[in-house]
Amino acid sequence: MKNVLIINQSSELYGADKAILELINNFPEHYNPIVVLENEGPLKELLKNKGIQVISSSVIKVKRGILKPTFFIKLPFEIIKSIIKIKKALKGKKIDLIHSNATSVFIGAFYSFFFRIPHLWHVHEIIVKPKKIAQIYPHIISFFSTSIIYNSKASYDHFVNIKKSIYKKSKVIYNGQNRSRPLLNSFKRELFIEEHLGFNNSNIIIGLVGRINKWKGHALLLETFCELVKKYPAIRLVFVGSPPPFQEFYLNNLNLLILDLKLEDKIKIIPFQNQIWNYYDALDISVVPSTEPEPFGLVATESMLSMKPVVAADHGGLSEIIVNNETGFLFKPNDSKDLYKKLEKLIVDERLRIKFGEKGHKRVTEKFTTKKFASEFTEEYNKLTQ
């Protein structure tokens, strides 16, 4: 049995976290995952319940303040402290491969460099800002990697456009998913909508599932909804998600904006949910209005697994997932008027919503499967540990 040391950026259950959990749940045969996490959270609890070793340690996470001198002064001490802590927790276990599950975590890079262990860096980001960091990042990732896996062609292209030679150690593996629960039947769906959302079955429910931050498009969707509801008073809007730690002002600002628009009786904000599938089932239309390119767009594939039509911004990985006018609509990024037009088409046409939902489900169960996802990682693991 070969040991894979997985370094993950958080203990939450958002995009990259869900992707690594899906892989661990279907882990390559003859490999044993050992996960390093910095904080407490639902992912850590799930892994422990599965009997997987979790090491609590700093993952040397890149965040705001990286260009400050104090960051570089503290960095060597944090690296040494983290390596010692990980080595101690391993109790002599040999590590055959390191899998860093985000470009924001660096302890895997340093650990592999010091101990000459193959290092797979799994890219879930398209880094645009700050510009200085965006330009040097692909060079750093290339230097510290044996192999680089991207979750979409969009993220691959972004890195290769900056550092051409990086393609030699690069490969695209799309995230894969299985739905863990059956779809709610019409009776259970109606009950769920009434009990958990406070709406009724006559409403057409539009939803955005995802972290509440500055670029997921909450304000853009709210602006569009404000115009749509004037013409279609039966529509309702649901936001499902929470802000990042210590950034609760995003949620506060969203609540204030809803109050200013006097839409509090037509909009519901649901905090982050471990069990999300029933909320997808409650929707009629799923929207992914990200104002910056999504590296992949797991919400889109989750929506499609739930047989929901998806309206998404036409950039990043979303453009690779959604087939425009077949599984949903792609709209011009940051364009409220175009988003309005695409949503209106689905609001007025139930048959179109059903048609897109069925075709979306077919697409995701053929192209973005867990089986394919795990199989491609098995090939990569085998190649790196020969």
MIDO-914455 format. One record per residue (C-alpha): residue number from 1; x, y negated, z. Coordinates in steps of 0.001 Angstrom, whole numbers, plus 500000, padded with zeros to 6 digits. Last residue first. Layout:
<sites>
+-----+--------+--------+--------+
|  nr |      u |      v |      w |
+-----+--------+--------+--------+
| NUM |      X |      Y |      Z |
...
+-----+--------+--------+--------+
</sites>
This chain:
<sites>
+-----+--------+--------+--------+
|  nr |      u |      v |      w |
+-----+--------+--------+--------+
| 386 | 506613 | 496241 | 489433 |
| 385 | 505053 | 493705 | 491826 |
| 384 | 504336 | 490823 | 489416 |
| 383 | 502891 | 492925 | 486598 |
| 382 | 500709 | 494934 | 488973 |
| 381 | 499345 | 491761 | 490576 |
| 380 | 498558 | 490292 | 487156 |
| 379 | 496756 | 493410 | 485970 |
| 378 | 494783 | 493596 | 489228 |
| 377 | 493906 | 489905 | 488837 |
| 376 | 492410 | 490644 | 485421 |
| 375 | 490372 | 493527 | 486830 |
| 374 | 489087 | 491465 | 489749 |
| 373 | 487697 | 488720 | 487480 |
| 372 | 486303 | 491220 | 484964 |
| 371 | 484448 | 493130 | 487669 |
| 370 | 483348 | 489926 | 489401 |
| 369 | 481594 | 488870 | 486217 |
| 368 | 481806 | 485536 | 484426 |
| 367 | 481268 | 486488 | 480774 |
| 366 | 478443 | 489042 | 480629 |
| 365 | 476497 | 488403 | 483819 |
| 364 | 477022 | 484649 | 483362 |
| 363 | 475672 | 484628 | 479820 |
| 362 | 472597 | 486769 | 480515 |
| 361 | 471644 | 484631 | 483510 |
| 360 | 472028 | 481488 | 481435 |
| 359 | 469815 | 482930 | 478712 |
| 358 | 467067 | 483695 | 481226 |
| 357 | 467311 | 480298 | 482918 |
| 356 | 467346 | 478453 | 479583 |
| 355 | 464136 | 480217 | 478514 |
| 354 | 462435 | 479660 | 481877 |
| 353 | 463238 | 475937 | 481892 |
| 352 | 462162 | 475671 | 478245 |
| 351 | 458836 | 477314 | 479092 |
| 350 | 458321 | 474824 | 481914 |
| 349 | 458636 | 471852 | 479565 |
| 348 | 457976 | 468373 | 480975 |
| 347 | 460684 | 468371 | 483641 |
| 346 | 463141 | 470135 | 481346 |
| 345 | 463110 | 467476 | 478633 |
| 344 | 463087 | 464754 | 481302 |
| 343 | 466306 | 466064 | 482807 |
| 342 | 468158 | 465727 | 479505 |
| 341 | 466862 | 462205 | 478828 |
| 340 | 467608 | 460962 | 482360 |
| 339 | 471154 | 462395 | 482235 |
| 338 | 471688 | 460463 | 479009 |
| 337 | 470495 | 457265 | 480672 |
| 336 | 472577 | 457860 | 483817 |
| 335 | 475817 | 458202 | 481858 |
| 334 | 478691 | 459107 | 484198 |
| 333 | 479686 | 462030 | 481967 |
| 332 | 477679 | 462354 | 478714 |
| 331 | 475167 | 465132 | 479241 |
| 330 | 475394 | 468899 | 478817 |
| 329 | 472052 | 470687 | 478787 |
| 328 | 471045 | 474176 | 479839 |
| 327 | 471570 | 477803 | 478864 |
| 326 | 470847 | 477255 | 475167 |
| 325 | 470697 | 473538 | 474435 |
| 324 | 474358 | 473165 | 475382 |
| 323 | 476092 | 476413 | 476251 |
| 322 | 477170 | 475961 | 479845 |
| 321 | 480325 | 477584 | 481218 |
| 320 | 483094 | 476116 | 479059 |
| 319 | 481772 | 472543 | 479203 |
| 318 | 481493 | 472910 | 482981 |
| 317 | 485222 | 473630 | 483143 |
| 316 | 486146 | 470010 | 482574 |
| 315 | 483738 | 467628 | 480876 |
| 314 | 480152 | 467475 | 479663 |
| 313 | 478393 | 466598 | 482904 |
| 312 | 475838 | 469255 | 483796 |
| 311 | 472144 | 470088 | 483480 |
| 310 | 471650 | 473730 | 484421 |
| 309 | 468578 | 475862 | 483827 |
| 308 | 467974 | 478264 | 486736 |
| 307 | 468067 | 482048 | 486519 |
| 306 | 469635 | 482490 | 489985 |
| 305 | 472788 | 483892 | 488383 |
| 304 | 472695 | 480751 | 486243 |
| 303 | 472614 | 478554 | 489329 |
| 302 | 475570 | 480412 | 490820 |
| 301 | 477424 | 480006 | 487505 |
| 300 | 476811 | 476239 | 487518 |
| 299 | 477654 | 475847 | 491204 |
| 298 | 480998 | 477532 | 490520 |
| 297 | 482068 | 474630 | 488310 |
| 296 | 485538 | 475266 | 486887 |
| 295 | 488151 | 472502 | 487117 |
| 294 | 485291 | 469995 | 487444 |
| 293 | 486083 | 466821 | 485520 |
| 292 | 485300 | 463581 | 487407 |
| 291 | 481815 | 462048 | 487774 |
| 290 | 480307 | 465419 | 488646 |
| 289 | 476635 | 465604 | 487620 |
| 288 | 476041 | 469320 | 488316 |
| 287 | 472235 | 469559 | 488243 |
| 286 | 470054 | 472599 | 488913 |
| 285 | 466437 | 472542 | 487713 |
| 284 | 463416 | 474359 | 489130 |
| 283 | 464965 | 474860 | 492544 |
| 282 | 463707 | 477115 | 495340 |
| 281 | 465698 | 480073 | 494020 |
| 280 | 468912 | 478057 | 494369 |
| 279 | 467996 | 477403 | 497990 |
| 278 | 467304 | 481086 | 498545 |
| 277 | 470803 | 481905 | 497253 |
| 276 | 472760 | 479676 | 499636 |
| 275 | 473492 | 481795 | 502687 |
| 274 | 476428 | 480099 | 504393 |
| 273 | 474575 | 476793 | 504096 |
| 272 | 476052 | 473281 | 504079 |
| 271 | 473589 | 470641 | 505283 |
| 270 | 470210 | 470138 | 503562 |
| 269 | 469333 | 466657 | 502330 |
| 268 | 465705 | 466282 | 501218 |
| 267 | 464317 | 463707 | 498813 |
| 266 | 460731 | 462734 | 498014 |
| 265 | 459596 | 461423 | 501416 |
| 264 | 462903 | 459568 | 501902 |
| 263 | 462511 | 457727 | 498590 |
| 262 | 462185 | 454163 | 499858 |
| 261 | 465088 | 453030 | 497648 |
| 260 | 466809 | 451465 | 500653 |
| 259 | 466148 | 454642 | 502651 |
| 258 | 467752 | 456834 | 499971 |
| 257 | 470760 | 454490 | 499845 |
| 256 | 471148 | 454637 | 503611 |
| 255 | 471090 | 458433 | 503560 |
| 254 | 473746 | 458543 | 500842 |
| 253 | 475939 | 456081 | 502748 |
| 252 | 475693 | 458177 | 505914 |
| 251 | 476568 | 461340 | 503983 |
| 250 | 479659 | 459740 | 502446 |
| 249 | 480501 | 458192 | 505838 |
| 248 | 480866 | 461733 | 507209 |
| 247 | 484417 | 461835 | 505872 |
| 246 | 486148 | 463273 | 508955 |
| 245 | 485669 | 466839 | 507672 |
| 244 | 484423 | 466923 | 504057 |
| 243 | 480770 | 465936 | 503520 |
| 242 | 477968 | 468507 | 503698 |
| 241 | 475940 | 470398 | 501122 |
| 240 | 472504 | 470916 | 499590 |
| 239 | 470933 | 467825 | 498003 |
| 238 | 467281 | 468273 | 497055 |
| 237 | 465186 | 466046 | 494782 |
| 236 | 461436 | 466118 | 494161 |
| 235 | 459279 | 465662 | 491066 |
| 234 | 455533 | 465140 | 491364 |
| 233 | 455720 | 461378 | 490727 |
| 232 | 456870 | 461817 | 487098 |
| 231 | 457116 | 458358 | 485520 |
| 230 | 458328 | 456465 | 488577 |
| 229 | 460085 | 459640 | 489742 |
| 228 | 462371 | 459521 | 486707 |
| 227 | 463839 | 456106 | 487492 |
| 226 | 464808 | 456900 | 491089 |
| 225 | 465947 | 460352 | 489940 |
| 224 | 468541 | 458757 | 487665 |
| 223 | 469977 | 456590 | 490445 |
| 222 | 469972 | 459564 | 492812 |
| 221 | 471764 | 461696 | 490225 |
| 220 | 474494 | 459076 | 489810 |
| 219 | 474793 | 458542 | 493563 |
| 218 | 475201 | 462274 | 494179 |
| 217 | 477760 | 462697 | 491382 |
| 216 | 480264 | 465135 | 492844 |
| 215 | 482948 | 462425 | 492758 |
| 214 | 482819 | 460457 | 496021 |
| 213 | 481973 | 463301 | 498383 |
| 212 | 479021 | 465400 | 499468 |
| 211 | 480093 | 468990 | 498868 |
| 210 | 477880 | 470920 | 496533 |
| 209 | 474391 | 471936 | 495464 |
| 208 | 472444 | 469330 | 493478 |
| 207 | 468769 | 470105 | 493080 |
| 206 | 465689 | 469172 | 491076 |
| 205 | 462371 | 470491 | 492371 |
| 204 | 459231 | 470272 | 490282 |
| 203 | 456457 | 469946 | 492855 |
| 202 | 453229 | 471956 | 492611 |
| 201 | 454725 | 474696 | 494789 |
| 200 | 454990 | 472452 | 497809 |
| 199 | 457627 | 470349 | 499567 |
| 198 | 458820 | 470412 | 503164 |
| 197 | 462201 | 471782 | 502136 |
| 196 | 462707 | 474700 | 504515 |
| 195 | 459193 | 475830 | 505427 |
| 194 | 457248 | 474713 | 502346 |
| 193 | 459893 | 475673 | 499794 |
| 192 | 460560 | 478991 | 501543 |
| 191 | 456872 | 479876 | 501575 |
| 190 | 456531 | 479137 | 497858 |
| 189 | 459639 | 481192 | 497098 |
| 188 | 458339 | 484100 | 499157 |
| 187 | 455106 | 484155 | 497142 |
| 186 | 456806 | 483687 | 493761 |
| 185 | 459357 | 486456 | 494364 |
| 184 | 462744 | 485466 | 495720 |
| 183 | 465590 | 486692 | 493557 |
| 182 | 467553 | 489635 | 494941 |
| 181 | 470561 | 488898 | 497154 |
| 180 | 474342 | 489267 | 496800 |
| 179 | 474666 | 487663 | 493368 |
| 178 | 477890 | 488760 | 491749 |
| 177 | 480589 | 486355 | 490773 |
| 176 | 483707 | 485895 | 488704 |
| 175 | 486017 | 482925 | 488385 |
| 174 | 487609 | 482645 | 484962 |
| 173 | 491176 | 483875 | 484570 |
| 172 | 493351 | 481628 | 482395 |
| 171 | 497049 | 482511 | 482158 |
| 170 | 500325 | 480658 | 482624 |
| 169 | 503994 | 481705 | 482903 |
| 168 | 505035 | 480722 | 479382 |
| 167 | 502402 | 477949 | 479262 |
| 166 | 504536 | 475884 | 481666 |
| 165 | 506825 | 474921 | 478780 |
| 164 | 504560 | 472046 | 477711 |
| 163 | 504582 | 470133 | 480996 |
| 162 | 501984 | 467327 | 481033 |
| 161 | 499666 | 468695 | 478354 |
| 160 | 500220 | 472178 | 479774 |
| 159 | 498842 | 471156 | 483174 |
| 158 | 495629 | 469576 | 481873 |
| 157 | 495167 | 472284 | 479260 |
| 156 | 495180 | 475021 | 481928 |
| 155 | 492667 | 473116 | 484109 |
| 154 | 490324 | 472749 | 481126 |
| 153 | 490920 | 476337 | 479998 |
| 152 | 489418 | 477434 | 483286 |
| 151 | 490279 | 479019 | 486650 |
| 150 | 494011 | 478745 | 486028 |
| 149 | 496561 | 481384 | 487051 |
| 148 | 500239 | 480500 | 487334 |
| 147 | 502910 | 483219 | 487607 |
| 146 | 506389 | 483322 | 489123 |
| 145 | 505786 | 479925 | 490628 |
| 144 | 507885 | 477399 | 492583 |
| 143 | 509372 | 475519 | 489620 |
| 142 | 506151 | 475576 | 487581 |
| 141 | 504040 | 474156 | 490407 |
| 140 | 506582 | 471365 | 490969 |
| 139 | 506708 | 470469 | 487263 |
| 138 | 502910 | 470582 | 487009 |
| 137 | 502668 | 468196 | 489994 |
| 136 | 505056 | 465513 | 488701 |
| 135 | 502581 | 463652 | 486486 |
| 134 | 499560 | 463970 | 488764 |
| 133 | 501614 | 462797 | 491750 |
| 132 | 502566 | 459555 | 490014 |
| 131 | 499017 | 459098 | 488708 |
| 130 | 497348 | 459280 | 492136 |
| 129 | 495029 | 460594 | 490886 |
| 128 | 494354 | 462921 | 487932 |
| 127 | 494782 | 466419 | 489335 |
| 126 | 492550 | 469006 | 487711 |
| 125 | 492213 | 471613 | 490422 |
| 124 | 491581 | 475309 | 491030 |
| 123 | 495089 | 476531 | 490167 |
| 122 | 496089 | 479938 | 491552 |
| 121 | 499845 | 480052 | 492184 |
| 120 | 501265 | 483558 | 492065 |
| 119 | 504610 | 483908 | 493859 |
| 118 | 507002 | 486832 | 493645 |
| 117 | 509074 | 487077 | 496869 |
| 116 | 512622 | 485711 | 497111 |
| 115 | 512500 | 485130 | 500891 |
| 114 | 513233 | 481386 | 500922 |
| 113 | 511434 | 480598 | 497666 |
| 112 | 508410 | 482791 | 498424 |
| 111 | 507951 | 481139 | 501818 |
| 110 | 508393 | 477656 | 500333 |
| 109 | 505783 | 478203 | 497624 |
| 108 | 503392 | 479952 | 499986 |
| 107 | 503719 | 477082 | 502477 |
| 106 | 502670 | 474639 | 499779 |
| 105 | 498886 | 474301 | 499767 |
| 104 | 497215 | 471613 | 497600 |
| 103 | 497696 | 473560 | 494372 |
| 102 | 495055 | 476013 | 495475 |
| 101 | 494883 | 479754 | 496299 |
| 100 | 498545 | 480511 | 496868 |
|  99 | 499019 | 484256 | 496288 |
|  98 | 502270 | 485678 | 497679 |
|  97 | 503403 | 489146 | 496649 |
|  96 | 505210 | 492136 | 498152 |
|  95 | 505152 | 491063 | 501798 |
|  94 | 506793 | 493634 | 504089 |
|  93 | 505211 | 493972 | 507498 |
|  92 | 507690 | 493330 | 510324 |
|  91 | 505246 | 491985 | 512851 |
|  90 | 503358 | 489853 | 510297 |
|  89 | 502318 | 487415 | 513042 |
|  88 | 505976 | 486631 | 513842 |
|  87 | 506808 | 485995 | 510204 |
|  86 | 503793 | 483690 | 509851 |
|  85 | 504703 | 481650 | 512949 |
|  84 | 508364 | 481376 | 511935 |
|  83 | 507373 | 480234 | 508445 |
|  82 | 504950 | 477642 | 509857 |
|  81 | 507495 | 476137 | 512263 |
|  80 | 510174 | 475985 | 509571 |
|  79 | 507831 | 474269 | 507096 |
|  78 | 506526 | 471816 | 509708 |
|  77 | 510083 | 470846 | 510699 |
|  76 | 511111 | 470330 | 507083 |
|  75 | 507982 | 468192 | 506358 |
|  74 | 508121 | 465749 | 509276 |
|  73 | 510548 | 463296 | 507643 |
|  72 | 508901 | 463771 | 504232 |
|  71 | 505449 | 462845 | 505536 |
|  70 | 506838 | 459965 | 507617 |
|  69 | 508220 | 458353 | 504450 |
|  68 | 504684 | 457871 | 503037 |
|  67 | 504057 | 459279 | 499561 |
|  66 | 502019 | 462209 | 500896 |
|  65 | 499732 | 459889 | 502851 |
|  64 | 496497 | 461379 | 501627 |
|  63 | 496689 | 465151 | 501408 |
|  62 | 499052 | 467978 | 500537 |
|  61 | 498517 | 470962 | 502793 |
|  60 | 501521 | 472563 | 504420 |
|  59 | 499592 | 475803 | 505139 |
|  58 | 499811 | 475286 | 508897 |
|  57 | 499154 | 478535 | 510703 |
|  56 | 496440 | 480879 | 511887 |
|  55 | 497106 | 484323 | 510408 |
|  54 | 494051 | 486340 | 509365 |
|  53 | 494269 | 490122 | 509154 |
|  52 | 491254 | 491566 | 507395 |
|  51 | 488863 | 493663 | 509467 |
|  50 | 485799 | 492613 | 507467 |
|  49 | 484501 | 490663 | 510464 |
|  48 | 487825 | 488817 | 510534 |
|  47 | 487378 | 487797 | 506907 |
|  46 | 483839 | 486531 | 507466 |
|  45 | 484883 | 484544 | 510546 |
|  44 | 487785 | 482901 | 508719 |
|  43 | 485534 | 481969 | 505809 |
|  42 | 482960 | 480439 | 508168 |
|  41 | 485430 | 478043 | 509788 |
|  40 | 488472 | 477593 | 512008 |
|  39 | 491519 | 475871 | 510579 |
|  38 | 494906 | 476478 | 508946 |
|  37 | 494310 | 479767 | 507188 |
|  36 | 496794 | 482451 | 506125 |
|  35 | 495238 | 485625 | 504737 |
|  34 | 496650 | 489150 | 504614 |
|  33 | 495264 | 491151 | 501699 |
|  32 | 496218 | 494828 | 501190 |
|  31 | 496908 | 496164 | 497698 |
|  30 | 496593 | 499773 | 496497 |
|  29 | 493359 | 498984 | 494633 |
|  28 | 492837 | 495374 | 493640 |
|  27 | 490499 | 493517 | 496004 |
|  26 | 486780 | 493400 | 495340 |
|  25 | 485674 | 491642 | 498531 |
|  24 | 489060 | 489902 | 498535 |
|  23 | 488417 | 488605 | 495013 |
|  22 | 484966 | 487282 | 495913 |
|  21 | 486457 | 485659 | 499040 |
|  20 | 489124 | 484031 | 496884 |
|  19 | 486489 | 482513 | 494600 |
|  18 | 484244 | 481433 | 497462 |
|  17 | 487122 | 479510 | 499051 |
|  16 | 488038 | 477922 | 495713 |
|  15 | 484495 | 476599 | 495239 |
|  14 | 483098 | 475949 | 498749 |
|  13 | 482958 | 478279 | 501716 |
|  12 | 485064 | 476683 | 504449 |
|  11 | 488194 | 478018 | 506095 |
|  10 | 490447 | 475791 | 504015 |
|   9 | 493385 | 475623 | 501597 |
|   8 | 494054 | 479352 | 501335 |
|   7 | 497394 | 481155 | 501421 |
|   6 | 497118 | 484832 | 500538 |
|   5 | 499972 | 487139 | 501556 |
|   4 | 499629 | 490291 | 499472 |
|   3 | 500797 | 493539 | 501066 |
|   2 | 501437 | 496624 | 498948 |
|   1 | 500000 | 500000 | 500000 |
+-----+--------+--------+--------+
</sites>
